[in-house]
Amino acid sequence: MFNDHRWGFDWTELMTGVVFLVAALFVIKQPKAALLSLVFLFAIAAIISGITTIGGYTKLRRETGLRANFALVFAVIDLLVGLLFLFHAPTGIVILGYVFAFWFLIDSIERLVVASHLRTFGMGYFILSVIFDIISLILAILLILNPVFAAFSFNALVSIYFAIFGINAILIAFARRN
């Protein structure tokens, strides 16, 4: 059933993964400059993530059916939040922790909802992607439930999330090449 459609190497997922890995390195290397820069990196990453999901929507819908609509809704949310942060940085600074937490939550849920299509490319890809998505979901919940924890560990948690999300996106890019 799933083997009827070939994806080919997913360059947009690869680019998304690379952007997230670069963002993870920046947050760890430059913690003082990270806050304002994170607002802009977040805006760009959210916009790229939204565009990537919208770009792959047709193929994703073929593979996952109506579940792809969840991804489309979350992609629009990614775009709107990204644009807000890009054009109004002070708002981003004030609510950055919570917005990141909810963004992580939304993207983790979206990827879990549509992860089933990765079975086509091999169970290993599917299982590894689900594990990364669950770790991302746990980090998002930690940020939401404990704002003091989030405040003291914000840079580390954001860097870890960016790295996990980036690795997962790169994994998906390679999985889809088959």
N, C-alpha and C positions, 0 to 999 in steps of 0.2 A: 504493500500500500504506500509506504513512505518513499520507496525507492523509485517511484515514477518521476520524481523531480530532482534535478541536479542543481545544487547551489553554485558550485565553483568556489574558489578561494574568496573569502569575504574580506575585501580590503577595507571596508568601512569599519568592521569590527576590529581589525588589526590597528587601524589608525586610532580608534577609540581607546583600545588597550594601551597603545604607546602614550597617548595624551595622559591617561590616568597614571601610568608608571612615572612619567616625567613629573606630574603633579605630586606624586608620593615622595619622590626624591627631593623636590623643592621644599616641601613642608618640613622634612627632617633636617635639611641642610641650612635653611634660613628661617628659623622659628620667629624671629622678631619681625621680619618683613612679611611673614606668611599671612598675617591676618588680612590686610588690605589686598595683597596679591591673591589670597584664597578666594576673596569675593569675586575677583575678575576671572581667576582660573575656574571657579565653580560655574560662573556664568557661561564661559566658553565650553566647559565640559558638558554642562547641561544642554546647551544648544546643540553640540555635536551629538550627544546621546539621543536627543529627540529627533534630529535629522536622520541619524543612522537607523533608528527604529522605524521612522516613517518610510525611509528608503527601502527597507526590507519587508514592509508590511504585506505586500501582495504575496510574496513567497511564503512568509510566515503564516498568512491566512490559509494558503493552500495546504500547509502542513498541519496547522493546529486548529483550523476552523474558526469558530466565533471567539475562541480564547484570544486570538490575535487582536481583537477589539480592545481588550484590556491594555495590551501593549501600546496601541494607538492612543488611547486616552492618556496613559502615563507619558507618552512621548510629547503630547501637547502640553501637559503640565511641565515637563522638563523645559520645553521651549519658553513657556511663559515665565517661569521662575528664572531661567537664565537671562531673559531680556530684562526683567525687573532688576536683577543684581547688576547687570551690565550698565544700565542707565541710571541707577540710583544706589551707589555704593554705600552711603551712610545707613540706609535701611538694611543692606546686606550685613554690615558690621554688627548692627544691633541684634539681629535675629539669626546670625550665621549658625550658631550651634544647633538650634532647633530645626532650621531649614535643612541643614545637612542631615540631621537625624531622620527627618521625614523623607528627604530625598533618597537616602540610603534604604529606608524602609520600602518606599514605593518601587525603586529599581530592583531590590531583592525579591519582592513579591512578584513583580512583572517577569523577572527571569525564571523564577520558580514555576509560574503559571505556564510558560511556554517552553520549558526545558525539555519536555517530552520529545520534541522533534530531534533532539540530539541523539536519541537512540538509533536513528537511521545511520548515523555516522560511527556508531560503536558505543557499547555500554560504558566503556571506560570514560569517554568524553562526557556522557550523560551523568555518570556518578560523580566525577570530579567537579563538573559544573554545579550540580546540586549541592555538593559539600561547600563549595565557595559561596554559593548563594545563601546557604544556611548560616555560615560564619558571618556574612555581611548582614543578614537579618538580625543576628544576635548583637552585633556591634550597634546597629541602629536602635535596637530596643534599649541597650545600655545607655546610649546618648539621650534617649527620650525620658527614661525613668529616673535617671540620676544626673540632674543638671550640674551638681557640684563636681561629680566625677568627670562629667563632660568638660567642665571648665578647666580642671587641672590636667586633663589628659587629651584635650582637644586635638592638638597637633599630632600626637602619636596615633590616636584613633583614626583621624582623618587620613593620615599617611597609610596606615594599615588597610583601611577601606579602599583607598585609591589603588594600592598595590594589588589587593585581592580582586577588585573589579577589573583592573587592567589585565592581570594574568588571565582571568576568566574570559574576557573579551578576546584576547589573543588565542586562547584555547579554542573558543568557538570559531574564530576565523580559520584556524587550521582544521578543525573538525569538519567544517563545511566544504573543504576542498575536495573531499572524496565524492 
